[in-house]
């Protein structure tokens, strides 16, 4: 493994782990549902970073397509789940009034 591959994987993997930990901390600390939803999205972005770091093989070789496909599918699912959670949150807020 060359130095640029290791550096890129550590950069993406480390930032992904940092995002997951920050999202987990925010999810546990904050009480409002909107902040919890943002924290879950932040953890998902961290997982996407980790998968991109795993897929990288270097400048001269193409990346592994399976983690990239998982990231693209995960982005679509995350957007859909966020929209559903926001709709449920709006409904819960209307029922409280």
C-alpha positions in Angstrom: 0.0 0.0 0.0 1.5 3.3 -1.0 1.6 6.4 1.1 -1.1 8.4 -0.7 -3.6 5.5 -0.4 -3.0 5.1 3.3 -3.2 8.9 3.9 -6.5 9.2 2.0 -8.0 6.2 3.8 -6.9 7.6 7.2 -8.3 11.1 6.3 -11.7 9.8 5.2 -11.9 7.1 7.9 -10.8 9.4 10.7 -13.2 12.2 9.7 -15.9 9.6 9.4 -15.3 8.2 12.9 -15.2 11.8 14.2 -18.6 12.5 12.5 -20.1 9.3 14.0 -18.9 10.2 17.5 -20.0 13.8 17.2 -23.5 12.6 16.0 -23.7 10.0 18.8 -22.8 12.6 21.4 -25.3 15.1 20.1 -28.0 12.4 19.9 -27.5 11.5 23.6 -27.2 15.1 24.9 -29.9 17.0 23.1 -33.6 16.5 23.9 -35.5 18.2 20.9 -36.5 15.8 18.2 -35.1 18.0 15.4 -31.7 18.0 16.9 -31.8 14.2 17.3 -32.7 13.9 13.6 -29.8 16.1 12.6 -27.5 14.0 14.9 -28.7 10.8 13.1 -28.0 12.4 9.7 -24.5 13.4 10.9 -23.8 9.8 12.0 -25.0 8.6 8.5 -22.6 11.1 6.8 -19.8 9.7 9.0 -20.6 6.1 7.8 -20.6 7.4 4.2 -17.1 8.9 4.8 -15.8 5.6 6.2 -17.2 3.6 3.2 -15.6 6.0 0.7 -12.3 5.6 2.6 -12.6 1.9 2.4 -13.3 2.0 -1.4 -10.3 4.2 -2.3 -7.4 2.2 -3.8 -5.2 4.9 -5.2 -4.9 7.3 -8.1 -4.0 4.7 -10.7 -6.6 2.1 -9.8 -10.4 2.5 -9.9 -12.2 2.5 -6.5 -14.1 -0.5 -5.3 -17.6 -0.1 -6.8 -19.5 -1.9 -4.0 -18.9 0.7 -1.2 -19.7 3.5 -3.6 -23.0 1.9 -4.6 -23.8 1.5 -0.9 -23.1 5.2 -0.3 -25.3 6.3 -3.2 -28.1 4.0 -2.0 -27.6 5.2 1.6 -27.9 8.9 0.5 -31.3 8.2 -1.2 -32.5 6.2 1.9 -31.3 8.9 4.3 -33.1 11.7 2.4 -36.3 9.7 2.3 -36.1 8.8 6.0 -35.3 12.4 6.9 -38.4 13.6 5.0 -40.5 11.0 6.7 -39.2 11.9 10.1 -39.8 15.6 9.5 -43.4 14.8 8.4 -44.0 12.7 11.6 -42.4 15.4 13.7 -44.7 18.1 12.2 -47.7 15.8 12.8 -46.6 15.3 16.5 -46.2 19.1 16.9 -49.7 19.7 15.5 -51.2 17.1 17.8 -49.7 18.9 20.9 -51.5 22.1 20.1 
